[in-house]
């Protein structure tokens, strides 16, 4: 059983590492066939010149601009699942403390609510629940705070839990903004156009010997296509509904670990 899990983990890591390269393999094969076709049909009508190298350099500059922009959001996104898990764990700990000291039914019901909320949160990451539903459930915590206040729970506990509730709301809204907003749509458009132009030019540029021409055509196309897809993936690190928890998606392990912890809690 352990060896099977080890094999699955190894296969998952390999897929995560090479997923983008595998996705663009059909494009590279198509371009290789087209390059061979244009060579034997005599359609290589352009000579390598400084204008073409300037176009490639400009594309690389644009790629650098885009990746520096999306990396800042990605670095922030990496922290959010852990921070959400920490806020929820703090809520659970405070509620458990109240339950043990006051032996109140409201605290026990609140713990059960938090268990259900954790499941709903994972469904939300996979877009099985809408953002407004999650926000409504966060607001429903107020009902438990009101009841706990009526039962004489210290104000310090309730204020602390209200702060964690507010933190959860802010992080949910931040994730929703990141996954529904592209970095700069117009920049993606010009990058797509420049990549397409470079690919077309490489097909009709004559470089001797032919195998060197074929090699550089495939290498340049591979690098541009790979970086474009990498930037698109980094721009939405919460796209679990399409890609699952693989590739460049931010790990949800902290939230999964919390859910496992809550299953047998109390």
CORCORHU-V991135 format. One record per residue. RES is the residue in one small letter. SS is DSSP state (H for helix, E for strand, - for the rest). PSI is psi as a letter, one per 30 degrees, with the letter a starting at -180 (NA if undefined). OMEGA is omega in degrees with one decimal (* if undefined). Layout:
BEGIN
((RES SS PSI OMEGA) (RES SS PSI OMEGA))
END
This chain:
BEGIN
((x - e -179.6) (x H e 179.3) (x H e 178.2) (x H e 177.9) (x H e 178.8) (x H e 178.5) (x H e 179.1) (x H e 178.6) (x H e 179.6) (x H e 178.7) (x H e 179.1) (x H e 179.1) (x H e 178.8) (x H e 178.9) (x H e 178.7) (x H e -177.1) (x H e -172.3) (x H g -174.2) (x H e -179.0) (x H e 179.1) (x H e 179.2) (x H e -178.9) (x H e -177.9) (x H f 178.9) (x H e 177.8) (x H e 178.3) (x H e -179.2) (x H e 178.4) (x H e 178.3) (x H e -179.1) (x H e 177.8) (x H e 179.0) (x H e 178.9) (x H e 178.8) (x H e 177.4) (x H e -179.6) (x H e -179.4) (x H e 178.9) (x H e -176.8) (x H f 175.2) (x - f 177.7) (x - h -178.2) (x - g 176.8) (x - i -169.9) (x - f -179.2) (x E l 173.9) (x E k 177.6) (x - k -178.1) (x - l -175.7) (x H e -179.8) (x H e 180.0) (x H e 178.6) (x H e 175.8) (x H e 177.6) (x H e 178.3) (x H e 179.6) (x H e 177.8) (x H e 178.0) (x H e 178.6) (x H e 177.0) (x H e 179.7) (x H e 176.8) (x H e 178.3) (x H e 178.3) (x H e -177.8) (x H e -175.4) (x H e 176.2) (x H e 179.3) (x H e -176.9) (x H f -178.5) (x H e 179.6) (x H e 176.3) (x H e -178.1) (x H e 179.1) (x H e 176.7) (x H e -176.7) (x H e 180.0) (x H f -176.0) (x H f -168.9) (x H e 178.6) (x H e 178.7) (x H e -179.6) (x H e 175.9) (x H e 179.1) (x H e -179.6) (x H e 178.7) (x H e -180.0) (x H e 178.9) (x H e 177.0) (x H e 176.5) (x H e -179.7) (x H e -178.7) (x H e -179.8) (x H e 179.2) (x H e 178.9) (x H e 178.1) (x H e 178.2) (x H e -179.0) (x H e -177.8) (x H e -177.8) (x H e -176.3) (x H f -177.1) (x - h -176.7) (x - k -180.0) (x H e -179.5) (x H e 178.9) (x H e 178.7) (x H e 178.1) (x H e 179.3) (x H e 177.0) (x H e 177.3) (x H e 176.7) (x H e -179.5) (x H e 175.5) (x H e 179.4) (x H e 179.5) (x H e 178.7) (x H e 176.4) (x H e 179.4) (x H e -179.6) (x H e 177.7) (x H e 175.5) (x H e 178.5) (x H e 177.1) (x H e 179.1) (x - g 177.9) (x - h 174.1) (x - f 173.3) (x - k -178.4) (x - l -178.5) (x H e -178.5) (x H f 177.8) (x H e 178.3) (x H e 179.2) (x H e 177.9) (x H e 179.1) (x H e 176.1) (x H e 178.4) (x H f 179.4) (x - f 175.7) (x H f -179.8) (x H e 179.1) (x H e -179.4) (x H e 178.6) (x H e 178.9) (x H e -179.2) (x H e 178.8) (x H e 177.9) (x H e 178.1) (x H f -178.3) (x - g 173.7) (x - g 176.6) (x - k -178.2) (x - k -177.9) (x H e -180.0) (x H e 178.4) (x H e -176.7) (x H e 177.8) (x H e 179.4) (x H e 179.9) (x H e 175.7) (x H e 176.9) (x H e 178.3) (x H e 175.7) (x H e 179.0) (x H e 177.6) (x H e 177.7) (x H e -179.0) (x H e -179.2) (x H e -178.8) (x H e 176.9) (x H e 179.8) (x H e 178.6) (x H e 178.1) (x H e 179.3) (x H e 178.3) (x H e -178.1) (x H e -174.3) (x H f -179.7) (x H g -178.7) (x - k 174.5) (x - l -176.2) (x - d 175.4) (x - j -176.2) (x H e -178.7) (x H e 178.0) (x H e 175.6) (x H e -178.6) (x H e -179.3) (x H e 177.3) (x H e 176.4) (x H e -179.2) (x H e -179.8) (x H e 176.7) (x H e 178.2) (x H e 179.1) (x H e 178.9) (x H e 178.3) (x H e 179.1) (x H e 179.9) (x H e 179.6) (x H e 180.0) (x H e -173.5) (x H g 175.1) (x E k -178.4) (x E k 176.5) (x - k 178.8) (x - k -3.6) (x - l -174.5) (x H e -177.0) (x H e 174.1) (x H e 177.5) (x H e 179.5) (x H e -179.0) (x H e -177.9) (x H e 176.4) (x H e -178.4) (x H e -178.6) (x H e -178.7) (x H e 179.5) (x H e 179.3) (x H e -177.6) (x H e -178.6) (x H e -179.7) (x H e -179.6) (x H e -178.4) (x H e 178.7) (x H e 179.7) (x H e 177.8) (x H e 179.2) (x H e 178.6) (x H e 179.0) (x H e 179.9) (x H f -177.8) (x H f 176.9) (x - i -177.8) (x - g 179.9) (x - h -176.7) (x - h -176.9) (x H f -178.2) (x H f -179.2) (x H e -171.3) (x H f -174.3) (x - a -179.6) (x - i -178.4) (x - l 177.1) (x - b -176.4) (x - g 179.9) (x - k 179.0) (x - k -177.6) (x - k 175.3) (x - g -177.1) (x H e 179.3) (x H e -179.1) (x H e 175.7) (x H e 178.8) (x H e 178.3) (x H e 179.5) (x H e 177.7) (x H e 179.8) (x H e -176.3) (x H f -177.3) (x H e -177.1) (x - g -177.4) (x - j -177.3) (x - NA *))
END
